Amino acid sequence: MKHKKYIYCLLTIILIGSACGHRTSYPQQILLKNNIMEVIDSLVNKYDDYPLYELYIDKIDPHNVIMIMYAGYKSLTEEENNDYNQKPLFYTITSNNKRVIIFSGIERYILSNNNYQYSKPNNSNDNFGSISWTIRDSMGIFTIDSIYGVYPFFPLPLKFDVPKMEIIDDTTS
């Protein structure tokens, strides 16, 4: 009988503890470091009339990160989000009070019970009128390019200069 009292007491403590436990709701607001937040702020402030802002972070190696900053009317990865039930885990707030959703690629593997919905002011099926920037962080040095048609977590188009070659016309001899 004495053991039953201890078991009931232990079960009661466990139940109360689990009921009072802290549960985090997602997406969760996070603070980004000043150097990247300044870049995001300047881009969002320049194009502050979009309803949706997203940041995709792709770490390439220990010294290089490629980020895609996107502004548009629907998610850049809307189809993929629907197919895999991907929901954002994090967001940050810019200086002009805009929410920037952050994706890192792990969303596909996280069980998500949040019901986050994107705002869709129009029924467009494409990303016409959207803006995309690539932010390359190479050892703390940021390079920003505006590129249309980028998609996160894929290699970006290579930029290279075609070497100038002198054409020798040997038919004139």
C-alpha positions as CSV (number, residue, x, y, z in Angstrom):
1,M,0.0,0.0,0.0
2,K,2.9,2.3,0.8
3,H,4.4,1.7,-2.6
4,K,1.1,2.7,-4.3
5,K,1.2,6.1,-2.5
6,Y,4.7,6.7,-3.8
7,I,3.8,5.7,-7.3
8,Y,0.7,8.0,-7.3
9,C,2.7,10.8,-5.9
10,L,5.4,10.4,-8.5
11,L,2.8,10.2,-11.4
12,T,1.1,13.3,-10.1
13,I,4.5,15.2,-10.0
14,I,5.3,14.1,-13.6
15,L,1.8,15.1,-14.8
16,I,2.0,18.5,-13.2
17,G,5.5,19.0,-14.5
18,S,4.6,18.2,-18.0
19,A,1.4,20.3,-17.9
20,C,3.5,23.3,-16.7
21,G,6.3,22.7,-19.1
22,H,7.3,25.5,-21.5
23,R,6.3,24.9,-25.0
24,T,7.7,27.1,-27.8
25,S,5.4,28.2,-30.6
26,Y,6.8,28.6,-34.1
27,P,7.8,30.5,-35.9
28,Q,9.9,32.0,-33.2
29,Q,11.4,35.4,-33.3
30,I,15.2,35.5,-33.3
31,L,17.7,38.3,-33.3
32,L,20.3,38.3,-36.0
33,K,23.8,39.7,-35.7
34,N,24.2,43.4,-36.6
35,N,26.3,42.8,-39.8
36,I,23.6,40.7,-41.6
37,M,20.7,42.7,-40.0
38,E,22.1,45.9,-41.6
39,V,22.1,44.2,-45.0
40,I,18.5,42.9,-44.5
41,D,17.3,46.2,-43.2
42,S,18.7,48.1,-46.2
43,L,17.1,45.7,-48.7
44,V,13.7,45.6,-47.0
45,N,13.7,49.4,-46.5
46,K,14.5,49.9,-50.2
47,Y,11.5,47.6,-51.2
48,D,9.1,48.0,-48.3
49,D,5.8,47.6,-50.2
50,Y,5.9,43.7,-50.5
51,P,3.7,41.6,-48.2
52,L,6.3,38.8,-47.8
53,Y,10.0,38.8,-47.0
54,E,12.1,35.6,-46.8
55,L,15.7,34.8,-46.0
56,Y,17.2,31.5,-47.1
57,I,20.6,30.6,-45.5
58,D,22.8,28.0,-47.1
59,K,26.2,27.4,-45.5
60,I,28.5,26.2,-48.3
61,D,31.7,25.6,-46.2
62,P,33.2,26.9,-43.0
63,H,34.0,30.3,-44.6
64,N,31.2,30.8,-47.2
65,V,27.5,31.3,-46.8
66,I,25.1,32.1,-49.6
67,M,21.8,33.8,-48.6
68,I,18.9,34.6,-50.7
69,M,16.8,37.5,-49.6
70,Y,13.4,37.5,-51.3
71,A,10.5,39.9,-51.4
72,G,7.3,39.0,-53.1
73,Y,3.6,38.2,-53.1
74,K,3.9,34.5,-52.3
75,S,6.7,32.3,-50.9
76,L,9.6,31.6,-53.2
77,T,9.3,28.0,-52.2
78,E,5.5,27.8,-51.9
79,E,5.2,24.6,-53.9
80,E,7.9,22.8,-51.9
81,N,6.5,24.1,-48.6
82,N,3.1,22.6,-49.5
83,D,4.6,19.3,-50.8
84,Y,6.7,18.7,-47.7
85,N,4.5,20.5,-45.2
86,Q,7.4,22.9,-44.5
87,K,6.7,25.7,-42.0
88,P,9.1,28.4,-41.0
89,L,10.8,27.9,-37.7
90,F,12.2,31.4,-37.3
91,Y,11.6,35.1,-38.2
92,T,13.2,38.4,-37.5
93,I,11.8,41.9,-37.5
94,T,13.4,44.7,-39.5
95,S,13.9,48.3,-38.4
96,N,10.7,49.3,-40.3
97,N,8.8,46.6,-38.5
98,K,8.6,44.1,-41.4
99,R,8.7,40.3,-40.6
100,V,11.4,38.4,-42.5
101,I,10.8,34.6,-42.5
102,I,14.0,32.6,-42.2
103,F,14.6,29.2,-43.8
104,S,17.7,27.1,-43.4
105,G,16.8,23.8,-45.2
106,I,16.0,21.8,-42.1
107,E,12.3,22.6,-42.2
108,R,11.6,19.5,-44.3
109,Y,12.8,17.3,-41.4
110,I,11.0,19.0,-38.6
111,L,7.5,17.9,-37.5
112,S,5.5,21.0,-37.6
113,N,2.2,21.5,-35.9
114,N,2.2,25.3,-36.3
115,N,-0.4,26.7,-38.5
116,Y,1.6,29.6,-40.0
117,Q,-0.1,30.9,-43.1
118,Y,1.5,33.2,-45.6
119,S,-0.3,36.4,-46.7
120,K,-1.5,36.3,-50.3
121,P,-2.9,39.6,-51.5
122,N,-3.3,38.4,-55.0
123,N,-3.9,35.0,-56.7
124,S,-0.9,35.1,-58.9
125,N,0.6,31.7,-59.7
126,D,4.0,33.1,-60.4
127,N,6.5,35.3,-58.7
128,F,6.1,38.1,-61.2
129,G,7.2,41.4,-59.6
130,S,9.2,39.7,-56.9
131,I,12.7,40.8,-56.0
132,S,15.6,38.5,-55.1
133,W,19.1,39.3,-53.9
134,T,21.9,36.9,-53.3
135,I,24.1,37.8,-50.3
136,R,27.4,36.1,-50.3
137,D,29.3,36.1,-47.1
138,S,32.9,35.1,-47.6
139,M,34.8,35.3,-44.3
140,G,32.6,38.3,-43.1
141,I,32.8,40.2,-46.4
142,F,29.3,40.6,-47.9
143,T,28.7,40.8,-51.7
144,I,25.1,41.6,-52.8
145,D,23.7,40.8,-56.3
146,S,20.2,41.2,-57.7
147,I,19.5,38.0,-59.6
148,Y,16.1,36.9,-61.0
149,G,15.2,33.3,-61.1
150,V,17.3,32.0,-58.2
151,Y,16.1,29.2,-56.0
152,P,17.5,28.4,-52.5
153,F,19.9,25.5,-51.8
154,F,21.0,25.2,-55.4
155,P,24.4,26.3,-56.8
156,L,24.1,29.9,-58.1
157,P,25.0,30.6,-61.7
158,L,28.7,31.0,-62.1
159,K,30.0,34.4,-63.0
160,F,33.0,34.5,-65.2
161,D,34.6,36.6,-67.9
162,V,35.2,35.0,-71.3
163,P,38.9,35.6,-72.1
164,K,39.4,37.9,-75.0
165,M,41.1,36.0,-77.8
166,E,42.8,37.5,-80.8
167,I,41.6,35.9,-84.0
168,I,44.4,35.4,-86.4
169,D,43.4,35.4,-90.0
170,D,46.0,33.4,-91.9
171,T,44.1,33.4,-95.2
172,T,45.6,36.7,-96.2
173,S,49.2,35.4,-96.7
